[in-house]
Amino acid sequence: MMQKKEKISQKITRELLAMIESNQFPPGSKLPTELELAGLFGVSRVPIREALSVLQALGVVTSKQGGGSYVEDVLPSPLIQHFSLQHADMEMIRHLFEMRKILEPEAAALAALRRTSEELERMREVLEWLASDFTSEDRTGQEADFEFHRTMILATGNPILIDTFESLSSLYKKALSLTLQQNIGLVRKRHIVFKEHESIFLAIEAQEPELARVQTVIHLKNVEKKLLY
């Protein structure tokens, strides 16, 4: 399947966010008109309008009576972090998810067959850590989430699988920080993410490799959907 090409309006959204973050357009300031922005970016007014609509939906920009778009006084930083991510980074994260969908379902199946009682206990501890983080208003659960998947990989007992996972850890953590940041304060979404991890754990505990494989596929598809689409 071919990768989706980034729309012009998405590119403009990212560039405007970068200009806002760098104080070229500081909080509270008025943005140039649609016509001026079209001239600045060398495009028609249509993608400019689309980009401004996205920024309004994100709570970064507001339209005031009498015309004109203004940068909000207080900016929602997690959303800015997500949407200002460079397109090249998004491509790399797409590639990461292709790799994860190949590697992790099979790793979950192997873990279900091979895990020791000590490894299972460690997974249980990490699951409790994740639950604790998700009840906090300011913790994303990123470290616990990463450790859960790492512990699952370790339970395969396959040194090549383990080395492959470790080599992806930096990019993996970047993707996790983006997806989990979006769920801060959203109790239902956090509950769903926790339940997906718990389902993987229960399948591994029950030594059901096919179930562990399926639960991991479901979890990865849901995470990928949230991040990339």
Buried (B, 14 or more C-beta within 10 A) or exposed (E): EEEEEEEBBBBBBBBBBEBBBEEEBEEEEEBBBBEEBBEBBEBEBEBBEBBBBBBBEBEBBEEEEEEEBBBBEEBEEBBBBBBBBEEEBBEEBBEBBEBBBEBBBBBBBBBBBBBEEEBBEBBEBBBEBBBEBBEEEEBBBBBBBBBBBBBBBBBBBBEEBBEBBEEBEEBBBBBBBBBBBBBBEEEEBBEEBBEBBBBBBBBBBEBBBEBBBBBBBBBBEBBBEBBBE
